[in-house]
Amino acid sequence: MGLLKSVAKKPPLRMGGSGATQVSSLRPVQVEKLAPCLESCPSGTDVRGWITTIAQREKAGLSEEQALEKAWRMIVDKNPFPAVMGRVCPHPCEARCNRTEKDGAVAINSLERFVGDWGLEKGLALERLETDPKPESVGVIGAGPAGLSCAYQLARRGYPVTVYEAFPAAGGMLRYGIPRYRLPGDVLDAEVRRITDLGVELKLGTAVGRDVSIEELRSRHRVLFVGIGAHRGKRMGVPGEEGEGVLTGTEFLNRANSGERVEVGPCVAVVGGGDTAIDAARVARRLGAEVSIVYRRTRAEMPAIASEVEQALEEGIQVTFLAAPVAVRREEGDGKVAALVVRRMELGEPDSSGRRRPVPVPGSEYEIPVSTVIAAISQEPEVEPVAALGATDGWFAADGGGKVADGVWAGGDDLELGLATIAIYQGRRAAEMIHASFRGLAPPQPVERPKIPAARLKLEAYEAKERAERAVLAPGERLALPDAEIDHGITREQFLAEVGRCLSCGFCFDCEKCWMYCQASCFKKVEDPGPGHYFKIKLELCDGCKKCAEECPCGYVEMA
Ligand SMILES: Cc1cc2nc3c(=O)[nH]c(=O)nc-3n(C[C@H](O)[C@H](O)[C@H](O)COP(=O)(O)OP(=O)(O)OC[C@H]3O[C@@H](n4cnc5c(N)ncnc54)[C@H](O)[C@@H]3O)c2cc1C
């Protein structure tokens, strides 16, 4: 009950229920709601479930370690990368957390990282869901989060799975896009290894369409999952961009993440406003260059993760807003890059993305002197080698379950540029659908539950508690140690306090208010308590006074 402000002791019994005066014909019901964290988690992780499992461990008779393991298993049921995602997920769950209106969202991403790191430290293994081996072999193209998530979900159901990966190591953009200071290689390695330990075969350095043909794959496997991502950086389409000194963001990051010291010279301009642009700018800064990002809209429209933009600014990266490239000027003699010519923009009417369209200001061109230009404007799939599997217009298109055509499924960035958490979901969804189709099962459906916004909670009933913040390296240290992880997460003490900030929206957490305020004694404690399951209601005693529903802080009890 530490979560709640203290309440009065249970008042003395008054006569209620059968025989007593009926206050109303309404009766209390316990209705589990869809918490906003769960609703907004693309990978579909039961966020409230695993946090409350730890927060309420004592009530369920679990030790700290038992609760942590239970929580870890709840996360990996949907997402086999908690330590990775606890570092790189932009955590839309926090943006929707009902606690925001009180004293700040629960630090869900930091909690996930803690549980993920704890799982690695304990050497926890992923478990099989079904022990009987299945005969249908599955081929997965691409070892990014989409492909690995699909492979994991099928392997744990007993299918033989082979993943074909063009690069020398697995992880996709998690390894070749996201820089090491955000996601250390050993964390990624360890979470990938758990998937191969489950029996998934990984064929690295094997590009489908080059090292192995599609016909060969079709003959080896009953179905194929395509998770090739989107690795080809788009060009700017301006004069002067062909040749040395101009790179795409994905090319630059791929080379840097592969261990190459890319020569960028003293001044770099990065064009773009997404994650790739920010990562490229920060890596270039770590190579010792002065870096400026050129973005055609304003800060408000920047799609990059806000905290990453903040950290880039702290590291001395300049951002030129409302400017777009028009040419790359090269030196007359040696053709070296001399400047990026940009034109000023202003914001006009909103475009199809809902963001205000940048409109060029005539005659406003000027030059930014640079030695290297990195164009990080967008990416697209290198679809040609696998286009025969059903790609159209350079991308794959799938139905709601991820099916592209008979025997072909797809997910992740090759459907649409997204996030790792979306790729993980789409890999899982395809695996569940493939499993259902092989075994003649009904496709899995999400459980429909009513939503629970902050207005349905009694926020004032919860104790105010400060949000846990992560320890982060100072900007000077970050630049001095370019590969060192910037973010050091939260301590165990912070972790245990932070789980207690979860409001348990729409899910009983045993605050006892219903039991305490019910003068007819309708609420009886259950013998096997656990999150969401603490009281049963003896409706025959109820006089319909509604007090239980009025006092329930989390919106679990309502009158019907
Ligand atoms: C620089 C950058 C930073 C990002 N930062 C974040 C972030 O902080 N948080 C976040 O959630 N998301 C982030 N993203 C997005 C995220 O990385 C992607 O959405 C996600 O990795 C997509 O997963 P995927 O499995 O579809 O593709 P990928 O991760 O791209 O993996 C695809 C894999 O397929 C392989 N492949 C391609 N063609 C073939 C072939 N013919 N044969 C065999 N293998 C092949 C590739 O080598 C690659 O390993 C970032 C993306 C970039 C580019």
The ligand as an SDF file (V2000), in Angstrom:
LIG
                    3D

 53 58  0  0  0  0  0  0  0  0999 V2000
   20.8510    5.4150  -37.9090 C   0  0  0  0  0  0  0  0  0  0  0  0
   19.5940    4.8050  -37.4050 C   0  0  0  0  0  0  0  0  0  0  0  0
   19.2470    4.9750  -36.0830 C   0  0  0  0  0  0  0  0  0  0  0  0
   18.0940    4.4180  -35.5870 C   0  0  0  0  0  0  0  0  0  0  0  0
   17.7790    4.6000  -34.2830 N   0  0  0  0  0  0  0  0  0  0  0  0
   16.7080    3.9880  -33.7640 C   0  0  0  0  0  0  0  0  0  0  0  0
   16.4090    4.0790  -32.3780 C   0  0  0  0  0  0  0  0  0  0  0  0
   17.1160    4.7310  -31.6120 O   0  0  0  0  0  0  0  0  0  0  0  0
   15.3320    3.4210  -31.9060 N   0  0  0  0  0  0  0  0  0  0  0  0
   14.5410    2.6600  -32.7280 C   0  0  0  0  0  0  0  0  0  0  0  0
   13.5980    2.0390  -32.2450 O   0  0  0  0  0  0  0  0  0  0  0  0
   14.7770    2.5610  -34.0490 N   0  0  0  0  0  0  0  0  0  0  0  0
   15.8380    3.2050  -34.5870 C   0  0  0  0  0  0  0  0  0  0  0  0
   16.1040    3.0990  -35.9170 N   0  0  0  0  0  0  0  0  0  0  0  0
   15.2040    2.3030  -36.7600 C   0  0  0  0  0  0  0  0  0  0  0  0
   15.4640    0.8160  -36.5710 C   0  0  0  0  0  0  0  0  0  0  0  0
   16.8410    0.5600  -36.5280 O   0  0  0  0  0  0  0  0  0  0  0  0
   14.7980    0.0450  -37.6830 C   0  0  0  0  0  0  0  0  0  0  0  0
   13.4270    0.3800  -37.7230 O   0  0  0  0  0  0  0  0  0  0  0  0
   14.9180   -1.4570  -37.4850 C   0  0  0  0  0  0  0  0  0  0  0  0
   16.2620   -1.8530  -37.3530 O   0  0  0  0  0  0  0  0  0  0  0  0
   14.2900   -2.1940  -38.6570 C   0  0  0  0  0  0  0  0  0  0  0  0
   14.4500   -3.5610  -38.4650 O   0  0  0  0  0  0  0  0  0  0  0  0
   14.4640   -4.5760  -39.6870 P   0  0  0  0  0  0  0  0  0  0  0  0
   14.7310   -5.9130  -39.1060 O   0  0  0  0  0  0  0  0  0  0  0  0
   13.2590   -4.3820  -40.5100 O   0  0  0  0  0  0  0  0  0  0  0  0
   15.6740   -4.1220  -40.6120 O   0  0  0  0  0  0  0  0  0  0  0  0
   17.2220   -3.9640  -40.3220 P   0  0  0  0  0  0  0  0  0  0  0  0
   17.4840   -3.6910  -38.9190 O   0  0  0  0  0  0  0  0  0  0  0  0
   17.6740   -2.9800  -41.3050 O   0  0  0  0  0  0  0  0  0  0  0  0
   17.8200   -5.3950  -40.6650 O   0  0  0  0  0  0  0  0  0  0  0  0
   17.7400   -5.9120  -41.9650 C   0  0  0  0  0  0  0  0  0  0  0  0
   18.8520   -6.9320  -42.1620 C   0  0  0  0  0  0  0  0  0  0  0  0
   18.6430   -7.5870  -43.4160 O   0  0  0  0  0  0  0  0  0  0  0  0
   19.9040   -7.7840  -44.0250 C   0  0  0  0  0  0  0  0  0  0  0  0
   19.7210   -7.9540  -45.4680 N   0  0  0  0  0  0  0  0  0  0  0  0
   19.3350   -7.0420  -46.3650 C   0  0  0  0  0  0  0  0  0  0  0  0
   19.2760   -7.5930  -47.6000 N   0  0  0  0  0  0  0  0  0  0  0  0
   19.6250   -8.8920  -47.4640 C   0  0  0  0  0  0  0  0  0  0  0  0
   19.7590   -9.9780  -48.3660 C   0  0  0  0  0  0  0  0  0  0  0  0
   19.4820   -9.8440  -49.6630 N   0  0  0  0  0  0  0  0  0  0  0  0
   20.1620  -11.1680  -47.8900 N   0  0  0  0  0  0  0  0  0  0  0  0
   20.4530  -11.3390  -46.5710 C   0  0  0  0  0  0  0  0  0  0  0  0
   20.3430  -10.3360  -45.6690 N   0  0  0  0  0  0  0  0  0  0  0  0
   19.9230   -9.1330  -46.1070 C   0  0  0  0  0  0  0  0  0  0  0  0
   20.6640   -6.5250  -43.6740 C   0  0  0  0  0  0  0  0  0  0  0  0
   22.0510   -6.7280  -43.8140 O   0  0  0  0  0  0  0  0  0  0  0  0
   20.2180   -6.2870  -42.2360 C   0  0  0  0  0  0  0  0  0  0  0  0
   21.0870   -6.9210  -41.3220 O   0  0  0  0  0  0  0  0  0  0  0  0
   17.2510    3.6730  -36.4520 C   0  0  0  0  0  0  0  0  0  0  0  0
   17.5830    3.4990  -37.7890 C   0  0  0  0  0  0  0  0  0  0  0  0
   18.7460    4.0650  -38.2750 C   0  0  0  0  0  0  0  0  0  0  0  0
   19.0940    3.8970  -39.7160 C   0  0  0  0  0  0  0  0  0  0  0  0
  1  2  1  0
  2  3  1  0
  2 52  2  0
  3  4  2  0
  4  5  1  0
  4 50  1  0
  5  6  2  0
  6  7  1  0
  6 13  1  0
  7  8  2  0
  7  9  1  0
  9 10  1  0
 10 11  2  0
 10 12  1  0
 12 13  2  0
 13 14  1  0
 14 15  1  0
 14 50  1  0
 15 16  1  0
 16 17  1  0
 16 18  1  0
 18 19  1  0
 18 20  1  0
 20 21  1  0
 20 22  1  0
 22 23  1  0
 23 24  1  0
 24 25  2  0
 24 26  1  0
 24 27  1  0
 27 28  1  0
 28 29  2  0
 28 30  1  0
 28 31  1  0
 31 32  1  0
 32 33  1  0
 33 34  1  0
 33 48  1  0
 34 35  1  0
 35 36  1  0
 35 46  1  0
 36 37  1  0
 36 45  1  0
 37 38  2  0
 38 39  1  0
 39 40  1  0
 39 45  2  0
 40 41  1  0
 40 42  2  0
 42 43  1  0
 43 44  2  0
 44 45  1  0
 46 47  1  0
 46 48  1  0
 48 49  1  0
 50 51  2  0
 51 52  1  0
 52 53  1  0
M  END
$$$$
